[in-house]
Amino acid sequence: MNRETRQERRERRQRKRRERMPQHGKSLARVYRDAILKRLKGKTKSE
């Protein structure tokens, strides 16, 4: 019986997860940045 180590199973799971993840362009970085800036602006108003 072929026994694989915990590390090997973990790597195989992570590889599958990475393949499933959609490939992002630079537009996603802009979305994240805008969201952070919006959150920061909101905090300054409430304080």
Jmol script that loads the backbone (N, CA, C; Angstrom):
load data "model"
ATOM      1  N   MET A   1       0.845  -1.193   0.000  1.00  0.00           N
ATOM      2  CA  MET A   1       0.000   0.000   0.000  1.00  0.00           C
ATOM      3  C   MET A   1       0.882   1.244   0.000  1.00  0.00           C
ATOM      4  N   ASN A   2       0.572   2.175  -0.884  1.00  0.00           N
ATOM      5  CA  ASN A   2       1.377   3.387  -1.003  1.00  0.00           C
ATOM      6  C   ASN A   2       0.926   4.396   0.046  1.00  0.00           C
ATOM      7  N   ARG A   3       1.783   4.627   1.038  1.00  0.00           N
ATOM      8  CA  ARG A   3       1.452   5.566   2.111  1.00  0.00           C
ATOM      9  C   ARG A   3       2.095   6.904   1.793  1.00  0.00           C
ATOM     10  N   GLU A   4       1.299   7.961   1.844  1.00  0.00           N
ATOM     11  CA  GLU A   4       1.895   9.279   1.646  1.00  0.00           C
ATOM     12  C   GLU A   4       1.903  10.036   2.966  1.00  0.00           C
ATOM     13  N   THR A   5       2.884  10.860   3.114  1.00  0.00           N
ATOM     14  CA  THR A   5       3.033  11.594   4.352  1.00  0.00           C
ATOM     15  C   THR A   5       1.996  12.707   4.428  1.00  0.00           C
ATOM     16  N   ARG A   6       1.837  13.223   5.599  1.00  0.00           N
ATOM     17  CA  ARG A   6       0.891  14.319   5.816  1.00  0.00           C
ATOM     18  C   ARG A   6       1.264  15.512   4.941  1.00  0.00           C
ATOM     19  N   GLN A   7       2.571  15.781   4.819  1.00  0.00           N
ATOM     20  CA  GLN A   7       3.044  16.905   3.998  1.00  0.00           C
ATOM     21  C   GLN A   7       2.652  16.709   2.535  1.00  0.00           C
ATOM     22  N   GLU A   8       2.814  15.497   2.025  1.00  0.00           N
ATOM     23  CA  GLU A   8       2.466  15.236   0.628  1.00  0.00           C
ATOM     24  C   GLU A   8       0.976  15.431   0.380  1.00  0.00           C
ATOM     25  N   ARG A   9       0.147  14.956   1.303  1.00  0.00           N
ATOM     26  CA  ARG A   9      -1.300  15.147   1.159  1.00  0.00           C
ATOM     27  C   ARG A   9      -1.646  16.625   1.174  1.00  0.00           C
ATOM     28  N   ARG A  10      -0.989  17.356   2.062  1.00  0.00           N
ATOM     29  CA  ARG A  10      -1.240  18.795   2.182  1.00  0.00           C
ATOM     30  C   ARG A  10      -0.868  19.524   0.892  1.00  0.00           C
ATOM     31  N   GLU A  11       0.301  19.172   0.330  1.00  0.00           N
ATOM     32  CA  GLU A  11       0.738  19.810  -0.910  1.00  0.00           C
ATOM     33  C   GLU A  11      -0.231  19.508  -2.056  1.00  0.00           C
ATOM     34  N   ARG A  12      -0.716  18.273  -2.111  1.00  0.00           N
ATOM     35  CA  ARG A  12      -1.638  17.898  -3.178  1.00  0.00           C
ATOM     36  C   ARG A  12      -2.939  18.689  -3.038  1.00  0.00           C
ATOM     37  N   ARG A  13      -3.424  18.836  -1.814  1.00  0.00           N
ATOM     38  CA  ARG A  13      -4.650  19.611  -1.572  1.00  0.00           C
ATOM     39  C   ARG A  13      -4.455  21.070  -1.964  1.00  0.00           C
ATOM     40  N   GLN A  14      -3.315  21.636  -1.598  1.00  0.00           N
ATOM     41  CA  GLN A  14      -3.058  23.039  -1.910  1.00  0.00           C
ATOM     42  C   GLN A  14      -2.945  23.257  -3.408  1.00  0.00           C
ATOM     43  N   ARG A  15      -2.333  22.306  -4.120  1.00  0.00           N
ATOM     44  CA  ARG A  15      -2.195  22.429  -5.556  1.00  0.00           C
ATOM     45  C   ARG A  15      -3.575  22.450  -6.211  1.00  0.00           C
ATOM     46  N   LYS A  16      -4.470  21.581  -5.763  1.00  0.00           N
ATOM     47  CA  LYS A  16      -5.828  21.561  -6.303  1.00  0.00           C
ATOM     48  C   LYS A  16      -6.526  22.885  -6.037  1.00  0.00           C
ATOM     49  N   ARG A  17      -6.363  23.398  -4.838  1.00  0.00           N
ATOM     50  CA  ARG A  17      -7.013  24.653  -4.469  1.00  0.00           C
ATOM     51  C   ARG A  17      -6.503  25.800  -5.333  1.00  0.00           C
ATOM     52  N   ARG A  18      -5.176  25.823  -5.587  1.00  0.00           N
ATOM     53  CA  ARG A  18      -4.593  26.880  -6.423  1.00  0.00           C
ATOM     54  C   ARG A  18      -5.117  26.805  -7.850  1.00  0.00           C
ATOM     55  N   GLU A  19      -5.253  25.581  -8.382  1.00  0.00           N
ATOM     56  CA  GLU A  19      -5.735  25.424  -9.754  1.00  0.00           C
ATOM     57  C   GLU A  19      -7.181  25.897  -9.875  1.00  0.00           C
ATOM     58  N   ARG A  20      -7.962  25.692  -8.818  1.00  0.00           N
ATOM     59  CA  ARG A  20      -9.365  26.064  -8.843  1.00  0.00           C
ATOM     60  C   ARG A  20      -9.551  27.581  -8.785  1.00  0.00           C
ATOM     61  N   MET A  21      -8.604  28.266  -8.181  1.00  0.00           N
ATOM     62  CA  MET A  21      -8.702  29.709  -8.009  1.00  0.00           C
ATOM     63  C   MET A  21      -8.611  30.410  -9.367  1.00  0.00           C
ATOM     64  N   PRO A  22      -9.522  31.317  -9.659  1.00  0.00           N
ATOM     65  CA  PRO A  22      -9.451  32.019 -10.940  1.00  0.00           C
ATOM     66  C   PRO A  22      -8.218  32.918 -10.999  1.00  0.00           C
ATOM     67  N   GLN A  23      -7.689  33.080 -12.193  1.00  0.00           N
ATOM     68  CA  GLN A  23      -6.506  33.919 -12.355  1.00  0.00           C
ATOM     69  C   GLN A  23      -6.930  35.379 -12.346  1.00  0.00           C
ATOM     70  N   HIS A  24      -6.248  36.180 -11.558  1.00  0.00           N
ATOM     71  CA  HIS A  24      -6.616  37.586 -11.410  1.00  0.00           C
ATOM     72  C   HIS A  24      -5.672  38.475 -12.203  1.00  0.00           C
ATOM     73  N   GLY A  25      -6.219  39.558 -12.681  1.00  0.00           N
ATOM     74  CA  GLY A  25      -5.391  40.548 -13.349  1.00  0.00           C
ATOM     75  C   GLY A  25      -5.108  41.690 -12.389  1.00  0.00           C
ATOM     76  N   LYS A  26      -4.620  42.776 -12.943  1.00  0.00           N
ATOM     77  CA  LYS A  26      -4.311  43.932 -12.099  1.00  0.00           C
ATOM     78  C   LYS A  26      -5.573  44.625 -11.637  1.00  0.00           C
ATOM     79  N   SER A  27      -6.692  44.396 -12.318  1.00  0.00           N
ATOM     80  CA  SER A  27      -7.936  45.065 -11.940  1.00  0.00           C
ATOM     81  C   SER A  27      -8.349  44.675 -10.524  1.00  0.00           C
ATOM     82  N   LEU A  28      -8.054  43.431 -10.133  1.00  0.00           N
ATOM     83  CA  LEU A  28      -8.425  43.002  -8.788  1.00  0.00           C
ATOM     84  C   LEU A  28      -7.641  43.790  -7.742  1.00  0.00           C
ATOM     85  N   ALA A  29      -6.379  44.070  -8.010  1.00  0.00           N
ATOM     86  CA  ALA A  29      -5.567  44.851  -7.076  1.00  0.00           C
ATOM     87  C   ALA A  29      -6.184  46.234  -6.891  1.00  0.00           C
ATOM     88  N   ARG A  30      -6.697  46.797  -7.972  1.00  0.00           N
ATOM     89  CA  ARG A  30      -7.321  48.117  -7.879  1.00  0.00           C
ATOM     90  C   ARG A  30      -8.593  48.046  -7.035  1.00  0.00           C
ATOM     91  N   VAL A  31      -9.356  46.966  -7.198  1.00  0.00           N
ATOM     92  CA  VAL A  31     -10.584  46.793  -6.408  1.00  0.00           C
ATOM     93  C   VAL A  31     -10.237  46.732  -4.931  1.00  0.00           C
ATOM     94  N   TYR A  32      -9.213  45.951  -4.583  1.00  0.00           N
ATOM     95  CA  TYR A  32      -8.807  45.856  -3.185  1.00  0.00           C
ATOM     96  C   TYR A  32      -8.355  47.212  -2.649  1.00  0.00           C
ATOM     97  N   ARG A  33      -7.555  47.919  -3.452  1.00  0.00           N
ATOM     98  CA  ARG A  33      -7.045  49.214  -2.995  1.00  0.00           C
ATOM     99  C   ARG A  33      -8.183  50.191  -2.766  1.00  0.00           C
ATOM    100  N   ASP A  34      -9.138  50.212  -3.703  1.00  0.00           N
ATOM    101  CA  ASP A  34     -10.283  51.110  -3.547  1.00  0.00           C
ATOM    102  C   ASP A  34     -11.077  50.765  -2.292  1.00  0.00           C
ATOM    103  N   ALA A  35     -11.245  49.477  -2.027  1.00  0.00           N
ATOM    104  CA  ALA A  35     -11.997  49.060  -0.844  1.00  0.00           C
ATOM    105  C   ALA A  35     -11.292  49.520   0.427  1.00  0.00           C
ATOM    106  N   ILE A  36      -9.980  49.406   0.450  1.00  0.00           N
ATOM    107  CA  ILE A  36      -9.217  49.823   1.636  1.00  0.00           C
ATOM    108  C   ILE A  36      -9.319  51.331   1.819  1.00  0.00           C
ATOM    109  N   LEU A  37      -9.166  52.068   0.735  1.00  0.00           N
ATOM    110  CA  LEU A  37      -9.258  53.529   0.826  1.00  0.00           C
ATOM    111  C   LEU A  37     -10.646  53.956   1.297  1.00  0.00           C
ATOM    112  N   LYS A  38     -11.655  53.286   0.787  1.00  0.00           N
ATOM    113  CA  LYS A  38     -13.029  53.610   1.182  1.00  0.00           C
ATOM    114  C   LYS A  38     -13.213  53.364   2.683  1.00  0.00           C
ATOM    115  N   ARG A  39     -12.662  52.245   3.164  1.00  0.00           N
ATOM    116  CA  ARG A  39     -12.777  51.925   4.585  1.00  0.00           C
ATOM    117  C   ARG A  39     -12.059  52.978   5.429  1.00  0.00           C
ATOM    118  N   LEU A  40     -10.865  53.386   4.979  1.00  0.00           N
ATOM    119  CA  LEU A  40     -10.116  54.395   5.726  1.00  0.00           C
ATOM    120  C   LEU A  40     -10.881  55.729   5.781  1.00  0.00           C
ATOM    121  N   LYS A  41     -11.461  56.103   4.663  1.00  0.00           N
ATOM    122  CA  LYS A  41     -12.231  57.353   4.634  1.00  0.00           C
ATOM    123  C   LYS A  41     -13.409  57.261   5.585  1.00  0.00           C
ATOM    124  N   GLY A  42     -14.055  56.133   5.620  1.00  0.00           N
ATOM    125  CA  GLY A  42     -15.202  55.949   6.512  1.00  0.00           C
ATOM    126  C   GLY A  42     -14.806  56.074   7.977  1.00  0.00           C
ATOM    127  N   LYS A  43     -13.639  55.542   8.325  1.00  0.00           N
ATOM    128  CA  LYS A  43     -13.205  55.599   9.722  1.00  0.00           C
ATOM    129  C   LYS A  43     -12.889  57.023  10.144  1.00  0.00           C
ATOM    130  N   THR A  44     -12.307  57.806   9.264  1.00  0.00           N
ATOM    131  CA  THR A  44     -11.948  59.175   9.665  1.00  0.00           C
ATOM    132  C   THR A  44     -13.198  60.009   9.929  1.00  0.00           C
ATOM    133  N   LYS A  45     -14.290  59.741   9.181  1.00  0.00           N
ATOM    134  CA  LYS A  45     -15.528  60.500   9.393  1.00  0.00           C
ATOM    135  C   LYS A  45     -16.146  60.156  10.744  1.00  0.00           C
ATOM    136  N   SER A  46     -16.141  58.881  11.106  1.00  0.00           N
ATOM    137  CA  SER A  46     -16.827  58.457  12.331  1.00  0.00           C
ATOM    138  C   SER A  46     -16.079  58.843  13.596  1.00  0.00           C
ATOM    139  N   GLU A  47     -14.778  59.053  13.483  1.00  0.00           N
ATOM    140  CA  GLU A  47     -14.005  59.373  14.691  1.00  0.00           C
ATOM    141  C   GLU A  47     -14.046  60.847  15.048  1.00  0.00           C
TER     142      GLU A  47
END
end "model"
wireframe off; spacefill off
backbone 0.3
color backbone group
